[in-house]
Amino acid sequence: MAEIRYTSTRDANIDISASQAIIKGLSNDGGLFVPKEFPALDTSLEELAGLDYRETAYRVMKLFLSDFTEEELRECINNAYDSKFDTPEIAPLMEAGGSYYLELFHGRTIAFKDMALSILPHLLITAAKKNDVHEEIVILTATSGDTGKAALAGFAGVKGTRIIIFFPKDGVSPVQKLQMVTQKGDNTFVVGVDGNFDDCQTGVKNIFNDRELAEKLKAQGFRFSSANSINIGRLIPQVVYYVYAYSRLVNSGRIKAGEKIDFCVPTGNFGNILAGYYAKLIGLPVNKLICASNENKVLFDFFESGVYDRNRKFILTSSPSMDILISSNLERLIYHIAGDDARVNAEYMKELAETGKYTIEDDMRGRLVDFLGFYADEEETAARIKALYEDCGYIIDTHTAVASAAYDKYYRSYSPKVPAVIVSTASPYKFSRSVMTAIDKANESKGDFELIDEMSALSGVDIPAAIEEIRNAEIRHKTECRTDEMRSQVEGFLMK
Ligand SMILES: *Cc1c(COP(=O)(O)O)cnc(C)c1O
């Protein structure tokens, strides 16, 4: 099979291997790495229906990471998808209220980021070995909450790596914050930023693009990489669970191999849903990809009008991991619908950087047929949690509820005839305050851990280990900074 090479969304001259793209994270031109051509699934849908998660992961990831040997890739997969997950299914598919919920929160930090961040450290270390990289790898990441903890859990104690996390100090849930600031491991550094997620992300991008700093660090034996969802080492593992969800439906006789299904995805940085698009491009029978937004509905507006406009008020919602106005991974979609044209994409991104806005051409809009955007406001999200609990006894988190409510709107306007999988991105225990208040307003005044205990009583689902761990854990990370101090924080941590 031919090797799949990677190029930059902003410079067509870039031509590197998958392992090199994983090490670099982001291209020097500021672009994201994308496959130069798409492979095709070479395992039949019938055969996939009989495979477990790990084997499915191998069959999918080998297509994209074609410079990894079978042994290397299988070892990465086996190290990632093991008993760190609290179910051998890894990503179970549940049925509730007439739809399927793909639960991606059974990993160590109970959010879907674990699906990719459990394997990224292994891919990165393997990639470094393959390419004779000897510097210590410094993972630098901005997080809206869930990436931070999942990355910390993945990289803590991993030899040859250090990890630095920036999060908006007032923009994450109490559980998310506790999970991060109690992180153990000498190679970890967690900083609360006085700003929102976009500020953190922009700060990190600036540090990445700072050539002078990179040279200085190189001299000290360090090299930056990213655990953000812009790294293809995160994107590709996410393609797996779309294929797996489909194969579960075939396996249980809900659909016949070849029938199309819809996916509805609660979206922030556009990484998760883009992986669903990649699954479609390699041959998975996907009907529509429904992009669900919360009140920060910049993506909904984009799919409606072809105008991407981040010039608007940033709203803090009960689904903080989707409180994003610059969806980094959308750049990959723009590149693809421009006909894999780096020059055209680079112009849009320049416009975005300068004016906060761009409008795509009509022919590009025409290539968005696989997508539909819907959004749910705070009230609709809370109502969905309450209704699903009261009808089925199934408790979903706020992000999943945005998707579920968005799917409802899609269903009412389009009367789809195909089954739908709603991608369930976090355990309700991670957002217990918002979830329990949605079920009963009287819960508002109760303490965080009291609510967690009550949720367990209501749902009959055991409290996950990730929650028990932080009940009495020591706070180890107290650093806070302004956005213009991010660079000096990085230097301080590495040079100390
Ligand atoms: C990160 C996250 C999202 C958004 O995913 P993207 O890949 O950024 O679109 C949705 N829900 C939860 C719980 C998340 O952690």
The ligand as an SDF file (V2000), in Angstrom:
LIG
                    3D

 15 15  0  0  0  0  0  0  0  0999 V2000
  -13.6810   19.0430   23.6140 C   0  0  0  0  0  0  0  0  0  0  0  0
  -15.0890   18.7170   23.8690 C   0  0  0  0  0  0  0  0  0  0  0  0
  -16.0790   18.9780   22.9140 C   0  0  0  0  0  0  0  0  0  0  0  0
  -15.7660   19.6410   21.5900 C   0  0  0  0  0  0  0  0  0  0  0  0
  -15.0140   18.8150   20.7490 O   0  0  0  0  0  0  0  0  0  0  0  0
  -14.2210   19.4510   19.5030 P   0  0  0  0  0  0  0  0  0  0  0  0
  -13.4210   18.3280   18.9650 O   0  0  0  0  0  0  0  0  0  0  0  0
  -13.3950   20.5460   20.0730 O   0  0  0  0  0  0  0  0  0  0  0  0
  -15.2570   19.9540   18.5800 O   0  0  0  0  0  0  0  0  0  0  0  0
  -17.3710   18.6120   23.2080 C   0  0  0  0  0  0  0  0  0  0  0  0
  -17.6920   18.0570   24.3910 N   0  0  0  0  0  0  0  0  0  0  0  0
  -16.7720   17.8160   25.3340 C   0  0  0  0  0  0  0  0  0  0  0  0
  -17.1990   17.2280   26.6280 C   0  0  0  0  0  0  0  0  0  0  0  0
  -15.4430   18.1210   25.1020 C   0  0  0  0  0  0  0  0  0  0  0  0
  -14.5310   17.8660   26.0470 O   0  0  0  0  0  0  0  0  0  0  0  0
  1  2  1  0
  2  3  1  0
  2 14  2  0
  3  4  1  0
  3 10  2  0
  4  5  1  0
  5  6  1  0
  6  7  2  0
  6  8  1  0
  6  9  1  0
 10 11  1  0
 11 12  2  0
 12 13  1  0
 12 14  1  0
 14 15  1  0
M  END
$$$$
